[in-house]
Amino acid sequence: MNRAHVSVQGITKRFGPTVAVDGVSLDVEEGSFTTLLGPSGCGKTTLLRMVAGFHHPDQGDIFLRGIRVTDIPAHRRNTAMVFQEYALFPHMTVGENVGYGLRLRRVSADEATRRVGQVMELVGLAGQQRKFPHHLSGGQQQRVALARALVVEPEVLLLDEPLSNLDAKLRIRVRSEIRQLQQQLGKTTLYVTHDQEEALAISDRIAVMNRGRILQLGTPLQIYHHPVNRFVADFVGLANFLEGEVSAPGQVRMEGVSLTVPDGALPGRRVTVVLRPEAIRLHARPPEGVANVLRGYVTAASFLGTLARYWVDAAGRHWIVDVPSPGEALMTGEVFLEIPRDRIHLLTET
């Protein structure tokens, strides 16, 4: 079992009256890719900067390999950070940018040249050392920033929304490159993003944050299919929410509809039913021999290439339903929603 490489224990950070990070504890396993995910202002970047040493916590401690580093300055922590704006020096060549940290560490010229060439090849920019940053595309500049972080051979790599300035298609490609590189090097990585799709695609574990706290820590599958509360369910992907009461074991009654659900909640308990749009099956005719079938009417539809998204009125509610591989015709008019029991997730928040 991997041991914690980075351990954050009960740290709090205030900026004036604002509590940016509120008593957060987090263990990051060695060699893992952990993502801090949440809306703007939730405290994820502040938490990352405290791990880097750019902010000092008001309370709590930070450990690297079990050694307390809370009071150790950033340049002595053996971490490296890739910033959202890349922070490349425009008057320096790409090679000079990448080797800047080595110069500060007084690495010999021959060794610096070797390491810069090695890391440039690693990020797919071999032979680009003499160019200036403005000669490169956004994706290439991002890789230069990554190379500059890697060349100093840090124990921990910290990335603060490094893809936010790239267009959508390039983001997908570069995030895959970052993940492949991280796996190749086995580098412990802490990554910050507000993009839930990005977090799901590249992470070993995700810490969902809001208002300075971690609400849930888990694998992408756990976060998506088994959210611990409504905020996590709503922030990570689309969901249909229905409020009801457990009327009997495995049965939830709501106004106008009763659903067969997984066992677990006690009768009389108020619950929230969470249904992902892709979990609902859409039929043109009533399916036979299945439970949880609702008659509805399509009010709108969008073709999104790999799926069709429908908005359906059924049982006095509006439903979002995603149908994969929709073909060349969209459904209209009367439809029937089939809600598989095993795809229902129940929240029993008090």
N, C-alpha and C positions, 0 to 999 in steps of 0.2 A: 504493500500500500504506500502511495506517495505521501511524503510528509509536507507540511506547509512550508513553502518557500517564503511567502510574504504573509505576515500575520498582523492584522489591524485589530486592536483590542480597545473597544469602548471609546473611540475618539470623537471629539466634539470640536467644531470650529464655528466661531461667531464672527460676523462682520458688523460691528455696532450692535444694534438691537436684533439683527437678523441671525438666526441659527441656520447656517448653511449645511452643516453635517451634525447629526444629533445622536450621539452615543452609538456609533456604528462599529460592529465587529465583523471581520471577514478573514477567512483563511484562503489563500491561493496556493494550490498544490504545485509542486515543482514540475515544470515542463508543460503546464496546462495553459489553455487560452480562456481567460475569464473576462466577461464583458460586464461593465456597469451600464445599465440601460435605464433610461427614464426621460421625462420631459425636461425642457429647458428650466433651469433654476432648481433642479431637484437635489443638487449637491454632488453629482457624479464627478465633475471636473475638479471641484475643490478636494474631494477625496483622493483623486489621482495625484493632484499636486502635493498633497501631504505625504503620500507615499514617495514621491520624487524628492521631497525636501524643500519645495518652493514655498510651502505654507507650513507653519508650526501649529500643531493642534493645541487648543486650549485645555483639553483633557484627553487622557488616554495615551496609548503607546503604539509604536510601530516596530515590528521585528522583521529582520531579514535573516533567514536560516537560524532563527532562535536568538539572534543578537539584537539587542535594543538599539535602534538607530534614530529614535525620536529627536534627539538633540544633535545629530550628526548632519552637517551641511550637505546640500545636494551633490556637490562635486566629489564627495567622499563616500557616497552610498553605492556606487557601482550599479546604478540604474541609468537608463537612457530614455529620453522622451521625444516622441514625434508630435509636433504641434499641429493644430488645425490649419494654421497659415504657412506651415513648413519652415518659415523663418530662415530662408536661404539668403546668403549675402550676395547681392546683385553684382558687386564689383569683383567677386572672386569667381574663378573657374569652378566647374563641377568638382574636379579633383581637389581643389583647395577647400571647397565647402565640405566635402566628405572627410578630408583629413584634418579639419580644424581641431577636433577634439584630441587628436593624436599630438598635434603641435603643442597644445596646452599641457599635455602630459609629458612633454619633452621626449617623445619617441624619436629615435634616430631617423634621418631622412630616408635611408635605404629601407628600413623596416616599415616606415609609413607608406612609402611607394608600393611596397609589396602588399601591405594590408589593404590599401585603397584599391589597387587593381583587383585583388581577390574579392572584395565585397562588391565592387562594381560589376564584376562578372556574375556574382551570386544574385544580384537584383536585375540582371538582364540589361546592363548599360555598359558593357565592356567597350573600351575605346572612346568613351564620351567625356573623358576627363578634361579635355582642353576647351570644351564648350562652356558658355555662360548660361546661367539659369534661364534667361529670357529666350534662349534658342530652343528650349525644351517644351514639350507639351505638359499639360497639367498632370497627367499620369506619370510622366517621366520625372517631373519635379518631386512628386510624392515619393517616388522610388529613391531619388537622391537624398531626401530627408530620412528615409528609412535606412539607406546605406550609411549616412552620417551617424545614426544611432547605433548601428550594428558594428561599425568599424572599431569602436572602443571596447568591444567584447563585454557588454554589460551582463550582469547576472539576470536582470529583469528588464524587459522592454515595456515601456508605457506609451500608449497611443491615445491621443485626445482628438476624437472625431477627425481622423486623418483623411477621410474621403469626402467630407462635406462640400468641398469646392469642385468636385468632379461631376460631370453629367451622369445621368442615370445608368446608361449602358456601360460607361467606363468604370463606374463604381462597382458594378457586379464583377467585372474582370479583375480589377485591382484588389478587391477584397479577397477573391480567390487566390491571387498571387501571394498576398500577405499570409493567408492561412497555410498555404503550401510551404512557404518559406519557414514559418514558425514550426510546423511539424518536422521539416527537414532538419532544422537546427535544434529542436527540442527546447526552445527558449521559453521560459516562463513569461507570459504576456498578460498585461492588464490593459483592457481596451475600453474606451468610452464612446458611446453613440446614443443618439435618440431614435435611431432607425431600427424598429423591431425586426424587420425582415433581415437586415444586415446581422443583427445579433443572433437570430435563429440560425442563419446560414453558416456562421464561422466559429461559434463558441463551443467549448466543452461545458462551461457553466455560465449562467447568466444571473446577475444580481439585479433585480428590478428595484429601482429607487423612486421615492416620492417624498417631498418635504423633508429631505435630509436623512431619511431612514431607508434601510433595506427591507422591503416588504416580503420578498421571496428570493431564495437562492436555490437554483436547481439546474438540471440539464435543459436544453431547449425543448425536448419532448415533455418533460415535467411541467415547465413553465406554460407551455401552450395548451396541453390537454388537462392539466390539473392545477389551475391557478388557485391560490389560497384565498383571494378575495376579488371583489368586483373590479377594483382598480386594475389589478394585474390582468384579469380576463379581458377588460375593455382596452387596455393599452397595448397588449400583445395580440394583434390580430383583430379581426371582426368577430362579433358574437351577438347572438340573440339572447335577450334576458327576459325571463318570465318569473313573476313573483307568485308564490303559492304556499300551500300548507300540506304537510304529509297527512293524508287521510287514513292510510293503512300502510303496513310494511310494503315498500316497493310501489307506492301510489301517491302521486301528488295531484291535488285538486286546485284548479285556478278558475277564475270566473270564465265560464263558457267552455272549459276544456278540462279533461282529466288525463294524465299521462302515466304510463307504466315506467318506472325509473329504477336505477340500481338501488338495492337495499342499503341501509345504513342510517338514515335519519329516523328519529323517533316520531311516531304519530303525534300530531298536534304541533309539531315544530314548523316554524316559518322558514322557508328556503327560497333560494333563487336558482332557477334552472338555467344553466348555461349551455347554449347550442351553437357550435361553430357552423357557419353557412354551408361548408362542404360536407357536414355530417348529415344534412337533411337530403332525402331523396325525393325527386320530383317526378310525378307520374301524370300521364294524360288521362288514365283511367284508374279507378280504385284498385289498388293491389289486394290480392286475396291472401288470407291466412296470416296477416301480420297485425301487430298492435300499433297504436299511436299513429292513426291515419286521420288527417284533417283535410276537409274540402276547402279550397281557396280559389282566389282569382288573381291572375297576374296583372299588376298595375303598371309595371315598367320592367324593362330588360336592357342589359348592356352586353354586347359581345366584346370579350377581352382577349380574344385569340385562343389561349389554352383553356378558357372557361367562359361560360355565360353566367352573368349575375342577374338574378331575378328579385324583384320586390313583389311580395305576395301578401294579399290580405286574407287572413284565415282566422277563424275563432275570435274575431274582434280585435286582432292584432296585426301589426305589420311585421313581416318576416323577410330576412335576407337569405337567399338560397343560392349557392354556387354549384353549377353543374359542369364537371370537367368534360373535355372533348365534345363540345356541343354539336359538332357537325355544321351543316350549312343552313339549318332552319331553327329559329327560336320558337319556344312554346308561347302560346297566347291563350287568353280566355280562362276557362275553368281548368284547374289542376288539382292534384292531390299530393299533400305533403306526407311522407313517411318518415317518422322520427325513430331511428333505431335506439332501443333502450340502452345498449352498451356505449353509445356515443353521447349520452347525457351526462353532464357534470353538475353536481349539486353543491351549492355554497350554503353554509349554515352559519353565516356571520351573525353575531348578536348585535 
